[in-house]
Amino acid sequence: MEFRMSLSRRSVLAAAGALPAVALLAGMPADARAQSRRTYFVSLQGDDNAAGTSESAAWKTINRVNKAFADGQIVHGDTVLFQRGQRFFGEIPVLSQPNGEARLTIGAYGTGAHPVIMGYKVLDRAQAWSKVGDNLWQIDLSDTRNYRGNTSSRSGREGNIGFLRISGKEFYGAKKFSIGELRSQFEFHSDPESRILTVNCADNPAGHGVLAAADGWLIQPKSNTTVQGLDFIGIGGHGIHVEKASGVRILDNHVHHIGGSKHLGVPEDPTMRYGNGIEIWTGCSDVLVENNRVYDVYDVAFTIQGGQEGNFLGWRDVHIKGNSVNRCSQSFEVWSRGANRGPEAGHRNCTFTGNTCHNAGGGWGQAVRRNPEEGGVHLLAYAEELPMDVTISGNRFLNAVNAYMYRHMSNRAQMKIDNNTIQLKAGQKLQQQRGELIEQHAAWSEATGFDKNSRFVIA
C-alpha cells in the first residue's frame, strides 16, 4: 500500500474417529482435529436451513456461515469446511473471538480444486442499469436486488469499487475520481457514500459479463485461527488481513485479483488506493504464512506493516516462507511507525524466506497506479522508525518492471538481506533511489550491506 507519514489507522477438524466424514480429511492440521468441538460443512448442494454439521446436512452459502459467527453458533474450537471444486460468493469479515487455546479452522473437504471464496459482485441484470449520458451507465450497489454474487459486503464498502473484470478475463482498473473523467470503455467511477457505480460503456454493461470487486477483506483471522486450502479471489481491499492476533496459520491458499479500492481510512487523500494480498498489521505474533500463491494484486503480495497503537507496539515471530508470487506491484513490504522503542517495539524475529517472486509490476495494478515509480519492485520499505529484526533470505526475485528494491536512502534499519537470487534485465537499477545497475551489484552491496552473498542474474 502507499505510505504517508500522516497515515492514521484504517480503518480440520473434529477429533480423530469422532465422525467418519471428517476422518477422510487427513490432510488438515492435526491440532485442529485434536481441539475441534464441531465441524460445519458448506456445499452448493446444501441447504442453509439444515444443521450444517455433516456432509449430508451441509449449509449452502457464506451468508449462512456469517450468520452463525454473528450468532455465536460457530466458536473457537470449531471447524468450517467448504467443499472442494465449488465456488462460494461472499466474504467472511468477522470470525469468532478467541477462547483460550482453542483453535478455529477454516478449510476444505472432499476432492478437487481449492474451494473458491469469491468476492465479486456479478452485474449482469440489465434492468438494474440506467443510462445517464452518452456511454454512461449507472447501477445502485446499495440494493442487493441489482446484482448477484457477493451480497455480504460491510455497509458502506459495497460502493467503493477497486476494479472491474469483463467476461471473466480482462482487468479494467482505471478508477476515476469524478464522473467527468470517464472517457474510455470500462473506465469507472464509484461513490462510497451514494454507492452508485458509473461505467463508461457503449451499451448496457450487463451484456459484458461485468464483475465488480468492492472494498472489503475476504477474511480477517483472529488469534488461534488456521486458514488453509482455500482460493480467495475478487475483492477491492485486502485478501487476508491479520491484526492484533497471535497463533495464526495461513497455509496453502490462493489469493488473487485483489485491491484497487479507495482508501477510506485516509480521508485527507481522496485519490489514495490500496489492497494487499496478505497483510500482517501491528500487534501480531506467532504467525506462519506458508505455501500460498498470491498473484494479480494492486499493491503488495505480502506485508508486515503498520503504526503503533496503544499497547500494540510491533510484531514478533512472523514468518512468511515457501510462497509463490506473480504480477503484484510489489512482492514484499515492511514498514513501521511510532515513538516507543522499548523491548516489544518493532519487528522481532520476522522472516521472509524461501519464496519465489515473479514479475513485480507485471500485473493490472502497476498499470493504473498514480505512483508507478513505487511499484514494479520486489522489496518495498517506507518508514523504518522502529527496530527491524527482519531477515530476507533464500528467495528468488525474478524480473521486475522498475528495480529490485524501493527504499529511501535515509532509512537505516538493520534488516538482513542476503543469499537470494536477483534476476533483472541488463541496465536495470537494483534500488530505485540509487544509481547502481545490476551490472554493478558488488558496489551496491558494499554500499548498502545487502545481498553480499546473493546471486545476481542478467536476464
C-alpha positions as CSV (number, residue, x, y, z in Angstrom):
1,M,0.0,0.0,0.0
2,E,1.1,3.6,-0.4
3,F,2.5,5.1,2.7
4,R,2.0,8.6,4.1
5,M,3.6,9.9,7.3
6,S,0.2,11.3,8.2
7,L,-1.4,7.9,7.8
8,S,-4.0,7.1,10.5
9,R,-5.1,3.6,11.5
10,R,-7.5,2.4,8.9
11,S,-9.7,1.6,9.1
12,V,-9.6,-29.7,10.4
13,L,-11.4,-31.0,12.0
14,A,-13.3,-32.9,14.6
15,A,-11.4,-35.3,16.9
16,A,-10.0,-38.3,15.0
17,G,-12.6,-41.1,14.8
18,A,-15.4,-38.9,16.0
19,L,-17.0,-38.5,12.6
20,P,-16.4,-40.8,9.7
21,A,-16.7,-38.0,7.2
22,V,-14.1,-36.0,9.0
23,A,-11.8,-38.9,9.3
24,L,-11.4,-38.7,5.5
25,L,-9.8,-35.2,5.8
26,A,-6.4,-36.4,6.8
27,G,-4.7,-33.5,5.1
28,M,-5.9,-30.9,7.6
29,P,-3.9,-29.7,10.6
30,A,-3.5,-32.2,13.4
31,D,-4.0,-29.5,16.1
32,A,-7.4,-28.6,14.6
33,R,-8.5,-32.3,14.7
34,A,-7.5,-32.5,18.4
35,Q,-9.3,-29.4,19.6
36,S,-12.3,-29.1,17.4
37,R,-15.7,-29.5,19.0
38,R,-18.0,-29.2,16.0
39,T,-17.4,-29.3,12.2
40,Y,-19.6,-27.3,9.8
41,F,-19.8,-28.2,6.1
42,V,-20.7,-25.8,3.3
43,S,-21.7,-27.2,-0.2
44,L,-23.6,-25.8,-3.2
45,Q,-25.8,-28.8,-2.8
46,G,-26.5,-27.9,0.8
47,D,-29.4,-26.0,2.5
48,D,-29.0,-23.0,4.8
49,N,-31.9,-24.4,6.9
50,A,-30.0,-27.6,7.6
51,A,-27.9,-28.3,10.7
52,G,-24.7,-27.9,8.8
53,T,-22.9,-30.5,10.9
54,S,-22.5,-33.2,8.3
55,E,-21.8,-33.5,4.6
56,S,-25.4,-34.7,4.1
57,A,-26.8,-31.7,6.0
58,A,-24.4,-29.0,4.8
59,W,-25.1,-25.3,4.6
60,K,-25.1,-23.7,1.2
61,T,-23.8,-20.1,1.5
62,I,-21.2,-17.9,3.1
63,N,-24.1,-15.7,4.3
64,R,-25.2,-18.6,6.5
65,V,-21.7,-19.0,7.8
66,N,-21.5,-15.3,8.6
67,K,-24.9,-15.5,10.5
68,A,-23.5,-18.4,12.5
69,F,-20.5,-16.4,13.5
70,A,-22.6,-13.4,14.4
71,D,-25.0,-15.5,16.5
72,G,-22.1,-17.2,18.3
73,Q,-23.0,-20.6,16.9
74,I,-19.5,-21.1,15.5
75,V,-16.9,-20.5,18.1
76,H,-13.2,-21.1,18.5
77,G,-12.6,-24.9,18.7
78,D,-14.9,-25.4,15.7
79,T,-14.1,-26.0,12.1
80,V,-15.8,-24.7,8.9
81,L,-15.1,-26.6,5.7
82,F,-16.1,-25.7,2.2
83,Q,-16.4,-28.4,-0.5
84,R,-13.6,-28.6,-2.9
85,G,-14.2,-27.9,-6.6
86,Q,-17.0,-25.4,-5.8
87,R,-17.4,-21.6,-5.8
88,F,-18.9,-19.6,-3.0
89,F,-19.7,-15.9,-3.3
90,G,-19.1,-13.6,-0.3
91,E,-16.6,-12.6,2.3
92,I,-16.0,-13.6,5.9
93,P,-15.2,-10.3,7.7
94,V,-15.9,-11.3,11.3
95,L,-14.9,-14.5,13.0
96,S,-15.4,-15.8,16.5
97,Q,-13.5,-14.4,19.4
98,P,-10.5,-16.4,20.7
99,N,-11.2,-18.7,23.6
100,G,-8.1,-19.9,25.5
101,E,-6.0,-22.2,23.3
102,A,-9.0,-23.5,21.2
103,R,-8.3,-23.2,17.5
104,L,-10.8,-22.1,14.8
105,T,-10.1,-23.7,11.4
106,I,-11.5,-22.5,8.1
107,G,-10.6,-25.1,5.4
108,A,-11.8,-27.5,2.7
109,Y,-13.2,-31.0,2.4
110,G,-13.6,-33.5,-0.4
111,T,-11.5,-33.8,-3.5
112,G,-10.7,-31.5,-6.4
113,A,-9.5,-27.9,-6.6
114,H,-9.4,-25.5,-3.7
115,P,-12.9,-24.2,-2.9
116,V,-13.3,-20.6,-4.2
117,I,-14.3,-17.8,-1.8
118,M,-15.3,-15.1,-4.4
119,G,-15.8,-11.5,-3.5
120,Y,-17.0,-10.3,-6.9
121,K,-20.4,-8.7,-7.5
122,V,-22.0,-10.0,-10.7
123,L,-23.6,-7.1,-12.5
124,D,-25.5,-8.9,-15.2
125,R,-29.0,-7.7,-14.6
126,A,-29.9,-5.4,-17.5
127,Q,-32.8,-3.7,-15.7
128,A,-30.5,-2.7,-12.8
129,W,-28.5,-0.4,-15.1
130,S,-29.7,3.1,-16.1
131,K,-28.3,5.1,-19.0
132,V,-27.4,8.6,-17.7
133,G,-25.5,10.1,-20.6
134,D,-23.5,9.3,-23.7
135,N,-21.8,6.0,-23.0
136,L,-22.5,6.4,-19.3
137,W,-24.4,3.8,-17.2
138,Q,-25.1,3.6,-13.5
139,I,-26.1,1.0,-11.0
140,D,-27.1,1.3,-7.4
141,L,-25.0,-1.2,-5.4
142,S,-26.8,-0.4,-2.1
143,D,-29.6,-2.6,-3.4
144,T,-28.6,-6.3,-3.4
145,R,-31.5,-7.0,-5.8
146,N,-29.5,-5.3,-8.5
147,Y,-26.7,-7.9,-8.7
148,R,-25.7,-11.5,-7.9
149,G,-22.6,-12.8,-6.3
150,N,-21.2,-11.3,-3.1
151,T,-24.0,-9.7,-1.1
152,S,-22.1,-9.9,2.2
153,S,-20.1,-6.6,1.9
154,R,-20.0,-4.5,5.0
155,S,-22.3,-1.5,4.8
156,G,-20.5,1.5,3.2
157,R,-18.0,-0.6,1.4
158,E,-20.1,-2.1,-1.4
159,G,-20.0,1.2,-3.4
160,N,-16.2,1.5,-3.3
161,I,-15.1,-0.5,-6.3
162,G,-11.4,-1.4,-6.9
163,F,-11.5,-2.8,-10.4
164,L,-13.8,-4.5,-13.0
165,R,-13.3,-7.7,-14.8
166,I,-15.0,-8.1,-18.1
167,S,-16.2,-11.5,-19.4
168,G,-14.3,-13.1,-16.6
169,K,-10.9,-12.3,-18.3
170,E,-9.8,-8.7,-18.8
171,F,-8.9,-6.4,-15.8
172,Y,-10.1,-2.8,-16.0
173,G,-8.6,-0.9,-13.1
174,A,-8.9,2.7,-14.4
175,K,-10.9,4.0,-11.4
176,K,-11.6,7.7,-11.8
177,F,-12.5,10.1,-9.0
178,S,-15.1,12.1,-10.9
179,I,-17.7,11.1,-13.5
180,G,-16.4,13.9,-15.8
181,E,-13.1,12.0,-16.2
182,L,-14.7,8.9,-17.8
183,R,-13.5,8.8,-21.4
184,S,-12.7,5.3,-22.4
185,Q,-14.6,2.0,-22.4
186,F,-14.9,0.5,-18.9
187,E,-13.4,3.4,-17.1
188,F,-15.5,3.7,-14.0
189,H,-16.3,6.0,-11.0
190,S,-17.7,4.7,-7.7
191,D,-19.1,6.8,-4.9
192,P,-18.8,5.1,-1.5
193,E,-21.5,7.4,0.0
194,S,-24.2,7.0,-2.6
195,R,-23.0,3.5,-3.6
196,I,-23.5,4.4,-7.2
197,L,-21.2,2.8,-9.8
198,T,-20.9,4.7,-13.1
199,V,-19.3,2.9,-16.1
200,N,-18.3,4.2,-19.5
201,C,-19.7,1.6,-21.9
202,A,-21.1,1.8,-25.4
203,D,-24.1,-0.3,-24.5
204,N,-25.7,-1.8,-21.4
205,P,-22.8,-3.2,-19.3
206,A,-25.0,-6.2,-18.3
207,G,-24.1,-7.9,-21.6
208,H,-20.4,-7.8,-21.0
209,G,-20.1,-10.1,-18.0
210,V,-19.1,-7.4,-15.6
211,L,-17.6,-8.5,-12.3
212,A,-17.0,-5.7,-9.7
213,A,-14.5,-6.0,-6.9
214,A,-15.9,-4.0,-3.9
215,D,-13.9,-2.8,-0.9
216,G,-13.5,-5.3,1.9
217,W,-11.3,-8.0,3.3
218,L,-12.1,-11.6,2.2
219,I,-11.2,-12.9,5.7
220,Q,-9.7,-11.5,8.8
221,P,-8.3,-14.3,11.1
222,K,-8.2,-13.7,14.8
223,S,-5.9,-15.3,17.3
224,N,-5.6,-19.1,17.1
225,T,-7.1,-19.3,13.6
226,T,-6.0,-21.6,10.8
227,V,-7.0,-20.7,7.2
228,Q,-6.0,-23.5,4.9
229,G,-6.6,-24.8,1.4
230,L,-8.9,-22.0,0.0
231,D,-8.9,-19.9,-3.1
232,F,-9.6,-16.2,-2.3
233,I,-10.5,-14.0,-5.3
234,G,-12.1,-10.8,-6.3
235,I,-12.1,-8.0,-3.6
236,G,-11.2,-4.3,-3.7
237,G,-9.4,-4.3,-0.3
238,H,-7.2,-7.0,1.2
239,G,-7.3,-10.7,0.5
240,I,-6.3,-11.7,4.1
241,H,-5.8,-9.2,6.9
242,V,-4.4,-10.0,10.3
243,E,-4.0,-7.6,13.2
244,K,-3.6,-7.8,16.9
245,A,-3.6,-11.6,16.7
246,S,-1.3,-14.5,17.7
247,G,-1.2,-18.1,16.7
248,V,-2.4,-17.5,13.1
249,R,-1.7,-20.1,10.4
250,I,-2.3,-19.2,6.7
251,L,-1.4,-22.3,4.7
252,D,-1.8,-23.5,1.1
253,N,-4.2,-20.8,-0.1
254,H,-4.5,-18.9,-3.4
255,V,-5.0,-15.2,-3.1
256,H,-5.6,-13.2,-6.3
257,H,-7.5,-10.4,-8.1
258,I,-7.2,-8.1,-5.1
259,G,-7.2,-4.4,-4.4
260,G,-7.7,-1.0,-6.0
261,S,-10.4,0.5,-3.8
262,K,-10.2,4.0,-2.5
263,H,-8.5,4.0,1.0
264,L,-11.4,5.3,3.1
265,G,-9.0,5.4,6.2
266,V,-7.2,8.4,4.7
267,P,-9.9,11.0,4.0
268,E,-7.3,13.8,3.6
269,D,-6.0,12.0,0.4
270,P,-9.1,11.3,-1.7
271,T,-7.3,9.5,-4.5
272,M,-5.3,7.0,-2.5
273,R,-6.0,3.4,-3.4
274,Y,-5.0,0.3,-1.6
275,G,-5.2,-3.5,-1.4
276,N,-2.7,-6.2,-0.4
277,G,-2.7,-9.9,-0.8
278,I,-1.8,-11.0,2.8
279,E,-1.3,-8.2,5.3
280,I,0.1,-8.6,8.8
281,W,-0.7,-5.4,10.7
282,T,0.6,-4.2,14.1
283,G,0.2,-6.3,17.2
284,C,0.8,-9.8,15.7
285,S,2.9,-12.6,17.0
286,D,3.5,-16.3,16.1
287,V,2.1,-16.0,12.6
288,L,3.0,-18.5,9.9
289,V,2.2,-17.8,6.2
290,E,3.4,-20.8,4.1
291,N,2.9,-22.4,0.8
292,N,0.4,-19.8,-0.6
293,R,0.1,-18.5,-4.2
294,V,-0.5,-14.7,-4.4
295,Y,-0.9,-13.0,-7.8
296,D,-2.6,-10.1,-9.6
297,V,-2.7,-7.8,-6.6
298,Y,-3.0,-4.0,-6.8
299,D,-0.3,-3.4,-4.2
300,V,1.9,-5.9,-2.5
301,A,1.7,-9.7,-2.2
302,F,2.9,-9.9,1.5
303,T,3.4,-7.1,4.0
304,I,4.3,-6.8,7.7
305,Q,3.4,-3.2,8.4
306,G,1.8,-0.5,10.5
307,G,2.0,2.1,13.2
308,Q,2.0,1.6,16.9
309,E,-1.4,1.6,18.5
310,G,-1.7,1.8,22.3
311,N,-0.1,-1.4,23.7
312,F,0.3,-2.9,20.3
313,L,3.9,-2.0,19.6
314,G,5.1,-4.3,16.8
315,W,5.4,-7.8,15.6
316,R,7.1,-11.0,16.9
317,D,7.8,-14.3,15.2
318,V,6.1,-13.6,11.9
319,H,7.3,-16.0,9.2
320,I,6.5,-15.9,5.5
321,K,8.0,-18.8,3.7
322,G,7.8,-21.1,0.7
323,N,5.2,-19.0,-1.1
324,S,4.8,-18.0,-4.8
325,V,4.2,-14.5,-6.1
326,N,3.4,-13.3,-9.6
327,R,2.3,-10.0,-11.2
328,C,1.9,-8.0,-8.0
329,S,3.0,-4.4,-7.9
330,Q,5.5,-5.3,-5.1
331,S,6.3,-8.7,-3.7
332,F,7.2,-8.0,0.0
333,E,6.8,-4.8,2.0
334,V,7.9,-3.8,5.5
335,W,7.5,-0.6,7.3
336,S,6.9,0.7,10.9
337,R,5.9,3.9,12.6
338,G,5.9,5.0,16.2
339,A,7.9,6.5,19.1
340,N,8.0,3.7,21.6
341,R,11.3,1.9,21.1
342,G,11.0,-0.4,24.1
343,P,11.8,-4.2,24.1
344,E,8.5,-5.1,22.4
345,A,8.6,-2.4,19.7
346,G,9.1,-3.0,16.0
347,H,9.8,-6.2,14.2
348,R,11.3,-9.0,16.3
349,N,12.4,-12.3,14.6
350,C,10.4,-11.8,11.4
351,T,11.4,-13.6,8.3
352,F,10.7,-13.7,4.5
353,T,12.4,-16.8,3.3
354,G,12.3,-19.4,0.5
355,N,9.8,-17.6,-1.6
356,T,9.7,-17.3,-5.4
357,C,8.6,-13.9,-6.7
358,H,8.0,-13.3,-10.4
359,N,7.2,-10.2,-12.5
360,A,7.0,-7.4,-10.0
361,G,4.8,-4.8,-11.6
362,G,3.7,-7.1,-14.4
363,G,0.0,-7.0,-13.5
364,W,-3.0,-4.8,-13.7
365,G,-2.3,-2.8,-10.6
366,Q,1.0,-1.3,-11.8
367,A,-0.6,-0.1,-15.0
368,V,-3.1,2.1,-13.1
369,R,-1.1,3.3,-10.2
370,R,-0.8,7.0,-9.6
371,N,2.8,6.4,-8.3
372,P,4.3,3.8,-10.7
373,E,7.8,4.5,-9.5
374,E,6.9,2.9,-6.2
375,G,5.7,-0.2,-7.8
376,G,7.4,-2.7,-10.2
377,V,9.8,-3.7,-7.4
378,H,10.2,-6.8,-5.3
379,L,11.1,-5.3,-2.0
380,L,9.4,-2.2,-0.6
381,A,10.2,-0.2,2.6
382,Y,8.7,3.1,3.5
383,A,9.2,4.4,7.1
384,E,11.6,2.4,9.3
385,E,11.1,4.2,12.6
386,L,11.2,1.2,14.9
387,P,13.7,-1.7,15.4
388,M,13.6,-4.0,12.4
389,D,14.8,-7.5,13.1
390,V,13.8,-8.8,9.7
391,T,15.6,-11.5,7.6
392,I,15.0,-11.7,3.9
393,S,17.0,-14.7,2.5
394,G,16.8,-17.8,0.3
395,N,14.3,-16.1,-2.0
396,R,14.2,-15.9,-5.8
397,F,13.3,-12.4,-7.1
398,L,12.8,-12.9,-10.9
399,N,12.1,-9.9,-13.1
400,A,10.7,-6.5,-12.2
401,V,9.4,-3.5,-14.2
402,N,11.5,-0.9,-12.3
403,A,14.0,-2.3,-9.9
404,Y,14.8,-4.9,-7.2
405,M,14.1,-2.6,-4.3
406,Y,12.3,0.7,-3.4
407,R,13.9,2.0,-0.1
408,H,14.7,5.6,0.8
409,M,18.4,6.2,1.2
410,S,17.8,7.8,4.6
411,N,16.4,4.5,6.0
412,R,18.8,2.9,8.4
413,A,17.1,-0.1,9.9
414,Q,19.4,-3.1,10.1
415,M,17.5,-5.6,8.0
416,K,19.4,-8.8,7.0
417,I,19.0,-9.3,3.2
418,D,21.3,-12.0,1.7
419,N,21.6,-15.3,0.0
420,N,18.9,-14.5,-2.5
421,T,18.7,-14.8,-6.3
422,I,18.0,-11.5,-8.1
423,Q,17.3,-11.5,-11.8
424,L,16.8,-8.3,-13.8
425,K,17.3,-7.1,-17.3
426,A,20.5,-5.6,-18.3
427,G,20.7,-1.9,-17.3
428,Q,18.1,-2.1,-14.6
429,K,18.5,-0.5,-11.2
430,L,18.9,-2.5,-8.1
431,Q,17.4,0.2,-5.9
432,Q,15.0,2.8,-7.2
433,Q,16.6,5.6,-5.3
434,R,20.2,4.8,-6.1
435,G,22.2,4.7,-9.3
436,E,23.8,1.3,-9.3
437,L,22.6,-1.1,-12.1
438,I,22.6,-4.9,-11.8
439,E,25.9,-5.0,-13.5
440,Q,27.3,-3.0,-10.6
441,H,25.8,-5.3,-7.9
442,A,29.1,-5.6,-6.0
443,A,29.3,-1.9,-5.5
444,W,25.7,-1.7,-4.5
445,S,26.1,-4.5,-1.9
446,E,29.2,-2.8,-0.5
447,A,27.3,0.5,-0.1
448,T,24.1,-0.9,1.4
449,G,25.3,-4.0,3.2
450,F,22.6,-6.1,1.4
451,D,22.9,-9.2,-0.7
452,K,26.7,-9.6,-0.4
453,N,26.3,-13.4,-0.9
454,S,23.4,-13.3,-3.3
455,R,23.4,-14.5,-6.9
456,F,22.7,-11.8,-9.5
457,V,21.5,-12.8,-12.9
458,I,21.0,-10.7,-16.0
459,A,18.0,-11.9,-17.9
